[in-house]
Amino acid sequence: MDPLDMVVVGGCGHVGLPLALSLADCGYRVGIDDIDAAKVDQVKAGNVPFLENGAEALLKDLLPSGRLQLASDPSMIERTNTVILVIGTPIDEFMNPSVRIFDKVVDDLVPHLKKGSLIVLRSTVFPGTTESVERRLRAAGVEAEVVFCPERIAEGHALEELRTLPQLVGASSDGAFEKASLLFERLGVAVVRTTPVEAELAKLLTNTWRYMKFAIANQFFQIAHRSGVDYNRVLDAIRHDYPRAQDLPGPGFAAGPCLLKDTMQLSAFTPDHFPMGQAAMQINEGLPNYIVDTLNSRRPLQGRTVGILGMAFKGESDDPRASLSYKLRKLAAFKGARVMCTDPFIDDPTFEPLEKVLSEADVLVVAAPHRAYRKLALDGREVVDIWGMTGPIRL
Ligand SMILES: NC(=O)c1ccc[n+]([C@@H]2O[C@H](COP(=O)([O-])OP(=O)(O)OC[C@H]3O[C@@H](n4cnc5c(N)ncnc54)[C@H](O)[C@@H]3O)[C@@H](O)[C@H]2O)c1
């Protein structure tokens, strides 16, 4: 079998696939190993399993080049000296990071790893994981160097951001740093050297910072709303020609597969459980409750029809993971409402076409800020639009 410059393990995922495509686009021969054989077949056939700007066109260009090879078989890594791990890193039912997932994957790779390999961890991990993986490999008799090179893209913008965002390289030796830097320099990005644990923390802090900005925006909105003040006017006043407040986000659902999970990882890492992070989680996760409680106290939802526009976790995305729209659906149904959901990007047999939701719902909630909702005429009924997509922020 031909040698490969690198194998991306978890290479059909939201992070792994755009990375594999970008590396192959730079001329590398890239292997993709993914445990999900159905997804591997889908990608082999030229279809990207999720929405990612430009990815499907690039995949179709690259497949005939032979620089992209796919398998659902870890023995593929026998063909390379560089393994990039991008599997999911969820939190468990007790809100603790599931570090054992990494142990398991590493154990599965051990029989196939070549001596002197470079292992690049790219998943977001609990601080200390890189060192722990290195120890585990050593204990299994594998001589390999492990670096942590976090992914910092925003879903949907991966191909562009992989070639523009500086790459953090957390390495514990000069040799490992050199090898990892060479790999990313071909993408044309600057490289920033740190230790592994510095890079692990930097990634968690980056996501937590973003999550907390959304939390303060949501809390400000609730403070104004509760006191009967129009938040649109307050926000306009704050931002008007005042550069230091331009980065205050508007309110909205802060959700998705990363921000909450990474704030939780940081909370599990700190001995005091990170009270500010806990507060941010309470506020962001509590926003659907605030909406449903407000609607229900204004007029009981029992017997009414609530239409939820947008089930993805963010605008122009087909990713429903950890979306707060589902929490909103559950809470409204619990109050006795009939709930209708719609989303132009997600195929779900329980969803309804937008026109049907618009014609049957008594209350409409814009839950994901898809562009398609921007021009909807929703007047003449109760509307919740905390994003301000269809006009001013409304609740
Ligand atoms: N989604 C994002 O925007 C984003 C951004 C930055 C970082 N991250 C981090 O990247 C990591 C991956 O996230 P994702 O959104 O790509 O997840 P994902 O679920 O979309 O992708 C993970 C892939 O790994 C595969 N996989 C799981 N176990 C495997 C194994 N043992 N062998 C081979 N393949 C395996 C899965 O089938 C899946 O295709 C997470 O740690 C996440 O926190 C995600």
Ligand as a Chemical Component Dictionary entry (heavy atoms), coordinates in Angstrom:
data_LIG
# 
_chem_comp.id                   LIG 
_chem_comp.type                 NON-POLYMER 
_chem_comp.pdbx_formal_charge   0 
_chem_comp.three_letter_code    LIG 
# 
loop_
_chem_comp_atom.comp_id 
_chem_comp_atom.atom_id 
_chem_comp_atom.alt_atom_id 
_chem_comp_atom.type_symbol 
_chem_comp_atom.charge 
_chem_comp_atom.model_Cartn_x 
_chem_comp_atom.model_Cartn_y 
_chem_comp_atom.model_Cartn_z 
_chem_comp_atom.pdbx_ordinal 
LIG N1  N1  N 0  -17.521 21.129 15.707 1  
LIG C1  C1  C 0  -16.755 22.191 15.893 2  
LIG O1  O1  O 0  -17.048 23.300 15.431 3  
LIG C2  C2  C 0  -15.453 22.085 16.657 4  
LIG C3  C3  C 0  -14.563 23.141 16.630 5  
LIG C4  C4  C 0  -13.357 23.025 17.304 6  
LIG C5  C5  C 0  -13.072 21.854 18.016 7  
LIG N2  N2  N 1  -13.975 20.827 18.059 8  
LIG C6  C6  C 0  -13.613 19.610 18.785 9  
LIG O2  O2  O 0  -13.237 18.638 17.823 10 
LIG C7  C7  C 0  -13.595 17.326 18.264 11 
LIG C8  C8  C 0  -14.439 16.643 17.211 12 
LIG O3  O3  O 0  -15.656 17.352 17.063 13 
LIG P1  P1  P 0  -16.597 17.149 15.804 14 
LIG O4  O4  O 0  -17.630 18.213 15.868 15 
LIG O5  O5  O -1 -15.795 16.994 14.560 16 
LIG O6  O6  O 0  -17.247 15.743 16.151 17 
LIG P2  P2  P 0  -17.948 14.748 15.117 18 
LIG O7  O7  O 0  -18.798 13.851 15.958 19 
LIG O8  O8  O 0  -18.559 15.513 14.001 20 
LIG O9  O9  O 0  -16.726 13.923 14.518 21 
LIG C9  C9  C 0  -16.034 12.922 15.201 22 
LIG C10 C10 C 0  -15.778 11.782 14.220 23 
LIG O10 O10 O 0  -14.963 10.819 14.857 24 
LIG C11 C11 C 0  -15.415 9.543  14.475 25 
LIG N3  N3  N 0  -14.912 8.586  15.475 26 
LIG C12 C12 C 0  -15.295 8.418  16.763 27 
LIG N4  N4  N 0  -14.571 7.450  17.357 28 
LIG C13 C13 C 0  -13.690 7.007  16.437 29 
LIG C14 C14 C 0  -12.675 6.017  16.427 30 
LIG N5  N5  N 0  -12.447 5.285  17.510 31 
LIG N6  N6  N 0  -11.965 5.807  15.301 32 
LIG C15 C15 C 0  -12.208 6.534  14.181 33 
LIG N7  N7  N 0  -13.157 7.489  14.129 34 
LIG C16 C16 C 0  -13.889 7.731  15.231 35 
LIG C17 C17 C 0  -16.919 9.671  14.410 36 
LIG O11 O11 O 0  -17.526 8.667  13.633 37 
LIG C18 C18 C 0  -17.059 11.074 13.785 38 
LIG O12 O12 O 0  -17.130 11.013 12.378 39 
LIG C19 C19 C 0  -14.287 17.522 19.593 40 
LIG O13 O13 O 0  -13.353 17.375 20.631 41 
LIG C20 C20 C 0  -14.751 18.961 19.539 42 
LIG O14 O14 O 0  -14.904 19.522 20.815 43 
LIG C21 C21 C 0  -15.143 20.915 17.369 44 
# 
loop_
_chem_comp_bond.comp_id 
_chem_comp_bond.atom_id_1 
_chem_comp_bond.atom_id_2 
_chem_comp_bond.value_order 
_chem_comp_bond.pdbx_ordinal 
LIG N1  C1  SING 1  
LIG C1  O1  DOUB 2  
LIG C1  C2  SING 3  
LIG C2  C3  SING 4  
LIG C2  C21 DOUB 5  
LIG C3  C4  DOUB 6  
LIG C4  C5  SING 7  
LIG C5  N2  DOUB 8  
LIG N2  C6  SING 9  
LIG N2  C21 SING 10 
LIG C6  O2  SING 11 
LIG C6  C20 SING 12 
LIG O2  C7  SING 13 
LIG C7  C8  SING 14 
LIG C7  C19 SING 15 
LIG C8  O3  SING 16 
LIG O3  P1  SING 17 
LIG P1  O4  DOUB 18 
LIG P1  O5  SING 19 
LIG P1  O6  SING 20 
LIG O6  P2  SING 21 
LIG P2  O7  DOUB 22 
LIG P2  O8  SING 23 
LIG P2  O9  SING 24 
LIG O9  C9  SING 25 
LIG C9  C10 SING 26 
LIG C10 O10 SING 27 
LIG C10 C18 SING 28 
LIG O10 C11 SING 29 
LIG C11 N3  SING 30 
LIG C11 C17 SING 31 
LIG N3  C12 SING 32 
LIG N3  C16 SING 33 
LIG C12 N4  DOUB 34 
LIG N4  C13 SING 35 
LIG C13 C14 SING 36 
LIG C13 C16 DOUB 37 
LIG C14 N5  SING 38 
LIG C14 N6  DOUB 39 
LIG N6  C15 SING 40 
LIG C15 N7  DOUB 41 
LIG N7  C16 SING 42 
LIG C17 O11 SING 43 
LIG C17 C18 SING 44 
LIG C18 O12 SING 45 
LIG C19 O13 SING 46 
LIG C19 C20 SING 47 
LIG C20 O14 SING 48 
# 
